[in-house]
Amino acid sequence: MHVTAQEIEDRIRNAIPVSHLEIEDHSSGCGENYSIVLVSEAFDGKNTLARHRFVNELLKDELARIHAFSQKTYTPKQWEALLAKVS
């Protein structure tokens, strides 16, 4: 059974506070390849590896059913700084 973007979103939003979340299906709708951008205060004090491990553990059931998954994780402060650079 394939994974939907809604399943990923629900799992994340039910587990941690989310300031911003983007989920992109790179598999043309078949649910096999996702990327996310996730901004949460839950990442404060965690390095990138710890954040990714945290998200991987959170989504372990969904990740077992998909082929590829990539993530970018930011604290709200990092996200604001990134947006300021872009604009």
C-alpha positions in Angstrom: 0.0 0.0 0.0 1.4 3.4 -0.9 1.9 6.3 1.4 0.0 9.6 0.9 1.3 13.1 1.7 -1.7 13.4 4.1 -0.5 10.4 6.1 3.0 12.0 6.4 1.5 15.3 7.3 -0.9 13.9 9.9 1.9 11.8 11.6 4.2 14.9 11.8 1.6 17.4 13.0 0.2 15.0 15.6 3.7 14.5 17.1 5.4 17.9 17.1 4.6 21.6 16.8 4.9 22.6 13.2 5.7 26.2 12.0 6.0 25.2 8.4 5.6 22.0 6.4 6.1 21.3 2.7 5.6 17.8 1.4 6.4 17.0 -2.2 5.6 13.7 -4.0 8.3 13.2 -6.6 6.8 9.9 -7.8 3.9 11.4 -9.8 1.3 10.4 -7.3 2.2 6.8 -6.6 3.5 7.6 -3.1 7.0 6.1 -3.5 9.3 9.2 -3.3 8.8 12.1 -1.0 10.7 15.2 0.2 9.8 17.4 3.0 10.8 20.8 4.4 9.9 20.9 8.1 10.2 23.8 10.5 9.6 23.1 14.2 10.7 24.4 17.6 11.1 20.7 18.5 14.5 21.0 16.6 15.9 23.6 18.9 19.2 22.4 20.3 19.5 19.4 17.9 22.0 19.2 15.1 21.0 18.1 11.6 21.7 14.5 12.2 19.7 14.4 15.4 16.8 16.1 13.6 16.8 13.6 10.7 17.0 10.7 13.0 14.1 12.1 15.0 11.9 12.5 11.9 13.0 9.1 10.6 11.9 7.5 13.8 8.6 9.5 13.8 7.9 8.3 10.2 9.3 4.8 10.5 6.1 3.0 9.5 5.6 5.3 6.5 9.3 5.1 5.5 9.1 1.3 5.5 6.6 1.5 2.6 8.3 4.0 0.3 11.4 3.9 -1.9 13.0 7.3 -1.3 12.7 10.1 1.3 14.6 13.3 1.8 14.2 16.0 4.4 15.3 19.5 5.2 14.7 20.5 8.9 15.0 23.9 10.4 14.3 25.7 13.7 11.9 28.7 13.3 14.9 31.0 13.7 16.9 29.3 11.0 13.8 29.3 8.7 13.4 33.1 9.2 17.1 33.7 8.4 16.8 31.5 5.3 13.7 33.4 4.0 15.5 36.7 4.7 18.4 35.7 2.5 16.1 34.7 -0.4 14.1 37.9 -0.4 
